[in-house]
Amino acid sequence: MSQFTKSIFEIHKDKNKQDFYKKNAEKINWSKDLDAWVCADPEKIKSILHDKDFIVTSYEVDSFNLKLGLDFKNTKNIIGYFPLANEGEAHLKLKKQVMAQVAKNYDLCLNIFSSQLEGLIDSIFTSYDTLDLMQDILVPTVNESLLALFDIKLNGSYKKDMGFSQVLDKFVSIKRRIEIENDLTEFLASMEGNFSQDQRHYNVAQFVIGYDGFLSSLSNAIYFTLSNNQEKKLSAILWQENMPVTGIPYLARIASKDKILDGEKILKGQLIRLYLDNAAFHNSDAPHFSELFFGYGIHKCVGTQISKKMWEIFIKKIITIDKKFIIKSASYRKDDYVFLKYQNIILETYE
Ligand code: HEM
């Protein structure tokens, strides 16, 4: 029997995942279940991400449309604007555009993040002994600040903790895909301002990536730190300077031609899964930050700097709380086979 409690699709959530990573760090292996090659060696991952013969995946929305007679119109248009769904000139153009957008609203986004976080932490920690760090504080804060980063103003009717980026997940159910398409339609309809439909799709695409990328890593970094410091005062915790773990445990690439790697023949069109969260354990028993969490090469994350800054702001604020705590419960978002994201982190606080 397998030593893992989770299925191969969720191995990155298993507490014994290091055994799996160790095997796939020594050399790449073919996984019949995943229908993909698997690599967990940070240096090899870097060289694959640097190699132009390994390209990003197409996310296959058209095949769902065709097979099921469904119309995932918004999903398809939005994915088209994800830099990480594009290669070549189209990718470079999009990437430059997103970098300029992030630079334009960088200070505004951080100011909103800081003031919203400060207000919510102060009011919620003083008014309640039991609180949900995610839904009460971080979800609204990240939402407001990243909406501003991408010039999105909503008319107030859209308040959900959206999980749009799950459309990047090949294994997500059709039911969930339909829900996401409906949520996207509602989200787009609640956007204010005189933007064309294309502009709306573009802005939402960038927001979706930033929102889930950041919240998933932030929630894991917080859970990891808190669970190792229970019953201490929040003000007494030594937080790591950079997020110690990531919420984006792996990336995928497709070979655009036959390649030889580790003596194995990777055929054109085959998928390779790159477990970058293994960089957290490299040469160490305790997880630690790795720059690889933000990817590598031409698709390296556009939000690296702003994410690091938001983490710094979060630490500065949370260490002003002079209360002890225990974690009452914490749960991952459902239907996630790519991201690792906490939906709830419930704390009970006391003097
Ligand atoms: C701690 C938070 C974050 C982490 C760990 C993270 C991680 C990543 C990773 C691993 C990639 C590479 C994907 C690939 O190569 O397939 C990536 C790409 C990207 N990230 Fe982030 N991200 C974070 C936050 C953000 C934020 C806040 C934004 C928006 C401001 C953002 C925007 C992007 C974009 C646009 C790309 C695509 C870049 C390209 O394809 O050239 N990310 N991110």
Residues whose N, C-alpha, C, O or C-beta is under 5 A from the ligand:
A	BS01	HEM	P83 L84 K95 V98 Q206 I209 G210 G213 F214 S217 I248 L251 L292 F293 F294 G295 I298 H299 K300 C301 V302 G303 S307
